[in-house]
């Protein structure tokens, strides 16, 4: 596991360097008083570098804390397959009904899949989260969220 972490950290640093090079070559097309088109890529580069260096340092300087078991149980495998199909269906249904109407159902199913059993909490968070996301992206950041054919 230690060798794998070192290899992954080095590969991520190399990938981050290439990504930083590509980001530095982005054209400048800024509107007044707005962030440039290169803001988010640079933020991702910095986060990738920080996390890669932390992984490398933690692996080299720290002691191993866990054992890796590559076996996946049938329940876990079926859960991964269900989640993949469910996300695909969520995206397809979003084309019909839009982000605001489909996301509460998606969030509720994800919360149940991760073990939440408090129904009041599930209902409140499943409805409130998409609304908060809608307000932030649509109204504050002025990013158009997917609308549906029917709504």
BELCORJO-V665985 format. One record per residue. N is the residue number from 1. PHI is phi as a letter, one per 30 degrees, with the letter a starting at -180 (999 if undefined). OMEGA is omega as a letter, one per 20 degrees, with the letter a starting at -180 (none if undefined). NEAR is the number of other ideal C-beta (glycine too) atoms within 12 Angstrom. Layout:
n = [N | N]
phi = [PHI | PHI]
omega = [OMEGA | OMEGA]
near = [NEAR | NEAR]
This chain:
n = [1 | 2 | 3 | 4 | 5 | 6 | 7 | 8 | 9 | 10 | 11 | 12 | 13 | 14 | 15 | 16 | 17 | 18 | 19 | 20 | 21 | 22 | 23 | 24 | 25 | 26 | 27 | 28 | 29 | 30 | 31 | 32 | 33 | 34 | 35 | 36 | 37 | 38 | 39 | 40 | 41 | 42 | 43 | 44 | 45 | 46 | 47 | 48 | 49 | 50 | 51 | 52 | 53 | 54 | 55 | 56 | 57 | 58 | 59 | 60 | 61 | 62 | 63 | 64 | 65 | 66 | 67 | 68 | 69 | 70 | 71 | 72 | 73 | 74 | 75 | 76 | 77 | 78 | 79 | 80 | 81 | 82 | 83 | 84 | 85 | 86 | 87 | 88 | 89 | 90 | 91 | 92 | 93 | 94 | 95 | 96 | 97 | 98 | 99 | 100 | 101 | 102 | 103 | 104 | 105 | 106 | 107 | 108 | 109 | 110 | 111 | 112 | 113 | 114 | 115 | 116 | 117 | 118 | 119 | 120 | 121 | 122 | 123 | 124 | 125 | 126 | 127 | 128 | 129 | 130 | 131 | 132 | 133 | 134 | 135 | 136 | 137 | 138 | 139 | 140 | 141 | 142 | 143 | 144 | 145 | 146 | 147 | 148 | 149 | 150 | 151]
phi = [999 | d | d | d | d | d | d | d | d | d | d | d | d | d | d | d | d | d | d | d | d | d | d | d | c | d | d | c | b | c | d | d | i | b | d | d | d | c | d | d | e | d | d | d | d | d | d | d | d | d | d | d | d | d | d | d | d | d | d | d | c | d | c | d | c | b | c | c | c | d | d | c | d | d | d | d | d | d | d | d | d | d | d | d | d | d | d | d | d | e | d | d | d | d | d | d | c | j | d | d | d | c | d | e | d | d | d | d | d | d | d | d | d | d | j | d | b | d | d | d | d | d | d | d | d | d | d | d | d | d | d | d | d | d | d | d | d | d | c | d | d | h | c | d | d | d | c | c | d | d | b]
omega = [a | a | r | r | r | r | r | r | r | r | r | r | r | r | r | r | r | r | r | r | r | r | a | a | r | r | r | r | a | r | r | r | r | r | r | r | a | a | a | r | r | r | r | r | a | r | r | r | a | a | r | r | r | r | a | a | a | a | a | a | a | r | a | a | a | r | a | r | a | a | r | a | r | r | r | r | r | r | r | r | r | a | r | r | a | r | r | r | r | a | a | a | r | r | a | a | r | a | a | a | a | a | r | r | r | a | a | r | r | r | r | r | a | r | r | a | r | a | r | r | r | a | a | a | a | r | a | a | r | r | r | r | r | a | a | a | a | a | a | a | a | r | a | r | a | r | a | r | a | a | none]
near = [19 | 21 | 13 | 15 | 26 | 21 | 17 | 21 | 27 | 20 | 18 | 26 | 25 | 17 | 20 | 28 | 18 | 17 | 26 | 23 | 15 | 16 | 23 | 15 | 13 | 19 | 10 | 13 | 11 | 13 | 10 | 7 | 6 | 13 | 16 | 18 | 16 | 22 | 16 | 17 | 23 | 22 | 17 | 20 | 27 | 18 | 18 | 27 | 23 | 18 | 21 | 28 | 20 | 19 | 27 | 24 | 16 | 20 | 23 | 17 | 14 | 16 | 10 | 15 | 11 | 10 | 9 | 12 | 9 | 9 | 9 | 12 | 11 | 10 | 11 | 15 | 13 | 15 | 20 | 16 | 15 | 18 | 20 | 14 | 15 | 24 | 19 | 15 | 18 | 28 | 19 | 17 | 24 | 27 | 19 | 18 | 22 | 23 | 30 | 26 | 25 | 30 | 31 | 29 | 25 | 31 | 30 | 28 | 24 | 23 | 24 | 23 | 21 | 14 | 11 | 19 | 11 | 14 | 13 | 14 | 18 | 24 | 18 | 19 | 25 | 27 | 23 | 19 | 25 | 29 | 22 | 20 | 25 | 25 | 17 | 15 | 19 | 20 | 14 | 11 | 15 | 12 | 15 | 12 | 24 | 26 | 18 | 19 | 13 | 12 | 16]
